[in-house]
């Protein structure tokens, strides 16, 4: 009812404004004013016959004159001095002018007063409406200080632990919260105190918000949800007021759960030196600290917060008594990804050829949100093809699209540039096959996707939690494979390796400065990692090593890159026939998987073993003076198992040729 009443008041104010505007317009319809001197001169000159009618109202000093003008019959106002009004009326009577006298009506007086005071009335009504819309509905005057938290009652929270997959350890830690909310007497009888706050730490998309909802759904209690940014406004004191109001509402609904998403927006480290001690964010944080440590344990209010930047939170926020427990929610492993895919695959028509185990293995690094998006993209692809089921091929296309974008087959690429792209990508692919400590090749393509002209994918056999120095060296070799292939074939390089060089240099520098893998500098770390991206805690930070050490670091990084570059170049020169043969087929098919690449290499090995020319069916190689200096071709195996041409081919190091999705290079 209040909503409709406010609407009618607004409509009434607009109507009055229209009436006032029309009244002004009607006044404007009169012709320009006649002066009193001009009108009396007209009478003295004997031109009274030109006056058709004169109208005036008792009590007013304005008369309205209508002339004998066929083009305009509008009345012209003439302001007459009050002392001369009687004399003027006598002269008009003598001249035979038609004079019409009107008495002042109450309605006209009311309309005149209304037109005079209409604008102030409209302004007052508008101000009252603005205040009313800003009122909280209670005793507070304005709603700026009211909490914006959304309340979901226990019967509306439909999420439970069965809807959360892939993070079993996190669910186990939160199960205690559920048990306490269901039966707190079991804990209080033993003198136990449940954690007042739980901080969920994890990357975006790992399921922090979903897990918090599941806790409320399992416990069957009200659930308050708010973002950390909702506390901070441009008005001083609003954030602290909203914190107080949030906990007041929570106490009325206790036992309940208060979930604060992205708490780093309000819980950043204090004392940054920017904005002073009375910064609005600091006031809000101070009030949050007081509320969390001030309410009684029997109230049953549990604060659950989520962040992906725990390193920037204030230490007072993380101490026992506030956020007693931190639950790390990491990216799911293979088993977790399979469980998540099972959850998101429910209710969707999956074809019989869909193997979620293989799909989980092909999606390393995917979060729960990524996997949900993957299933949805596959459903869209199947729908566009008018299919009734989601097939494995649709899921593979969806993986490629999610990671690097949709195919751009309409992009026109010159043949020469397309050939250079093929050599670049095959250089990467060969390194995946020749080097030992890298993930197996999945497929290579020269179909543009996103910003890339070509892409080489690899799929790890298992999720890696750490890397050895040999693995990092080989990874750098894979990154350099594309640029080295360009140099080997064309004697020149392109700008396409920019991202490869950036990543390989970063890996080499981290080996020296972070991992302590430098023989020259030893097992030491240098410099402070840029963990704090906001101004304040790291403001004015300087590196903790000398110029001599900085020079040594640069030299070590350069040496690592140079050694791996030479190593990769030696491998590609020795396996030039395989490079040419794979490029020829890739230019024809545009996409090759691991099995096809290995079949081409087996055929080249067969020709080499039989003494045939492996380039007889390969495309003409570009002219390059370095070709004459190439070493004799060898049968391709892993780098440590090179076999001369005349010897029999050894068994190749096995690798999974199933499709996968980790894009490595562009």
Secondary structure by P-SEA (a helix, b strand, c coil): caaaaaaaaaaaaaaaaaaaaaaaaaaacccccccaaaaaaaaaacccccccbbbbcccccbbbbbcccccccbbbbbbbcccaaaaaaaaaaaaccbbbbbcccaaaaaaaaaaaaaaaaaaaaaaaaaaaaaccccccccccccccbbbbcccccccccccccccaaaaaaaaaaaaaaacaaaaaaaccccccbbbbbccccccaaaaaaaaaaaabbbbbbbccccccccccaaaaaaaaaaaaaaaaaccbbbbbcccccccccccccccccccaaaaaaaaaaaaaacccccccbbbbbbbcccccccccccccccccbbbbbccccaaaaaaaaaaaaccccccccccaaaaaaacccccaaaaaaaaaaaaaaaaaaccccccaaaaaaaaaaaccccccccccccaaaaaaaaaaaaaaaaaaaccccccccccccccccccccbbbbbbbccccccccaaaaaaaaaaaaaaaaaaaaacccccccaaaaaaaaaaaaaaacccccccccccccccccccccccccccccccccccaaaaaaaaaaaaaaaaaaaaaaaaaaaaaaaaaaaaaaaaaacccccaaaaaaaaaaaaaaaaacccccccccccccccccccccccccccccccccccccccccccccccccccccccc
